[in-house]
Amino acid sequence: MNILIIVVVVIVVLLVVGAALSVRIVKQYEQGVLFRLGRVLGARAPGLRVIIPFADVLHRVSLRIVTMPIQSQGIITRDNVSVDVSMAHPLALQLRNLQSLVEIGVDKNTTVVFPAPLMTTIAELGTFLAREQAAATPALPPANDAAAIRTAAVNAAIGAPESA
């Protein structure tokens, strides 16, 4: 009788441990990827998921957006002007990717072909730098204000259109 009780208790304990090993919870902001003996069986939605212990592995992948601080990047333009880009913008990430691709290309002695969206953002950076440079240079004052006023007065007197 004692042996029967011990066997029943051992079986109940094994069932409880097996149930605990087979239940997984995937949180709302996660997605589960189920592997059975190393092969992908597919994605699992959030909720309570049951797996086969020791045969299945459920990896949880977080779908939350993670923001990380980006250090400012120093860029030198063609005319040797140093520009410090310190904004958290996809352009900064793409410039870092561009730098990594160029370094890999130099190490492997290969040619790097850039995707079109990356090239458009580089063109946008060029137009941004041109606008900044144009805003930084002061406008030249008129050479002779008195002559310009006199010419405008003469044109107004004779009815001629104003010249630019």
Residue pairs with C-beta under 8 A, 6 or more apart in sequence:
18 53
21 53
21 54
22 50
22 51
22 52
22 53
23 48
23 49
23 50
23 51
24 32
24 48
24 49
24 50
24 51
24 58
25 47
25 48
25 49
26 32
26 44
26 45
26 46
26 47
26 49
26 58
26 60
27 46
27 60
28 46
29 46
29 62
29 63
29 64
30 46
30 60
30 61
30 62
30 63
31 43
31 44
31 45
31 46
31 60
31 61
31 63
32 43
32 44
32 45
32 46
32 49
32 58
32 59
32 60
32 61
33 40
33 42
33 43
33 44
33 58
33 59
33 61
34 40
34 41
34 42
34 43
34 44
34 49
34 51
34 56
34 57
34 58
35 41
35 56
35 57
35 58
35 59
36 52
36 55
36 56
37 55
41 56
44 58
49 58
51 57
51 58
67 88
69 88
70 88
70 92
70 93
72 84
72 85
72 86
73 84
73 85
73 86
73 92
73 95
73 96
74 82
74 83
74 84
74 85
75 82
75 83
75 84
75 85
75 95
75 125
76 82
76 83
77 83
77 129
81 129
81 133
83 129
83 132
85 91
85 92
85 95
90 121
91 121
91 124
91 125
94 118
94 121
94 122
95 122
95 125
97 118
98 114
98 118
98 122
101 112
101 114
102 112
104 110
104 112
105 111
105 112
142 148
151 163
152 162
154 160
155 161
155 162
155 163
156 162
